Amino acid sequence: MPERTMPGLGLRAFYDPGQGDWGTTVSEDLRKLSALVQLSAKSRTTTLPASGTAGDIYIVPSGAASNANDIALWDGPSGSEAWVYITPAEGWEAWVEETGERVRFDGSGWVPAGGGASGEATVTADASASRTLALADAGAIIEMTSGSANTVTIPAEASVDFPVGALVNISQVGAGTTTIAGDTGVTLNGVGGGSCTIDAQWGGAGLYKRAADAWVVQGAVSEVT
């Protein structure tokens, strides 16, 4: 019976009797199995470092010049480690440690798959006059608590690469009016560099990313201009 590639993860099996060098393919397949079962990646937006640490697994950013969207693991004999790439198949899922999100490969990119660790949102209080959203804010509730005017800025994708579908909730808990503004190159409700204000204390708004550098704001806010 000739060696063949099995469905699913693409592991190889059914070697010919006496087939040489089968140990190499078995080792490669065990490495793949070790990485993909309960797959957990450190990040899917961080540029892959030149070298890693034993056990590091990343999803190569979608905009990378090579191996975009591949799963990269740092492995090899001591002193000869290198990045090993695994090309995902549609439907594969992974947990991203950096953002605490579950993602699924849809055949062309990794998209949020929902199902956070507990179904509960993180609540972060911010008393500063300005806040620029970070990846860790995805799925969170940001409470702006300042008594003076304050601004929440949505960064350009080139600066912070939120996945399409990312959700952020903003609440004005303090007396200071909260402005929500798109950075240069970002559209908010179709307005380039648009901004709006939350209507009143204890009001709030939901933000979601609908496309590259395109966000929508909904809730108790003024018209975006």
Stockholm file with secondary structure:
# STOCKHOLM 1.0

chainA/1-225         MPERTMPGLGLRAFYDPGQGDWGTTVSEDLRKLSALVQLSAKSRTTTLPASGTAGDIYIVPSGAASNANDIALWDGPSGSEAWVYITPAEGWEAWVEETGERVRFDGSGWVPAGGGASGEATVTADASASRTLALADAGAIIEMTSGSANTVTIPAEASVDFPVGALVNISQVGAGTTTIAGDTGVTLNGVGGGSCTIDAQWGGAGLYKRAADAWVVQGAVSEVT
#=GR chainA/1-225 SS CCCEECSSSCCEECCCTTCTTHHHHHHHHHHHHHHHTTCEESCSSSCCCSSCCTTCEEECCTTCSSSTTCEEEEECSTTCCEEEEECCCTTCEEEETTTTEEEEECSSSEEECCCCSSSCCCEEEECSSEEECCGGGTTCEEEECCSSCEEEEECCTTTSCCCTTCEEEEEECSSSCEEEEECTTCEETTEETCEEEBSSTTCEEEEEEEETTEEEEEESBCCCC
#=GC SS_cons         CCCEECSSSCCEECCCTTCTTHHHHHHHHHHHHHHHTTCEESCSSSCCCSSCCTTCEEECCTTCSSSTTCEEEEECSTTCCEEEEECCCTTCEEEETTTTEEEEECSSSEEECCCCSSSCCCEEEECSSEEECCGGGTTCEEEECCSSCEEEEECCTTTSCCCTTCEEEEEECSSSCEEEEECTTCEETTEETCEEEBSSTTCEEEEEEEETTEEEEEESBCCCC
//
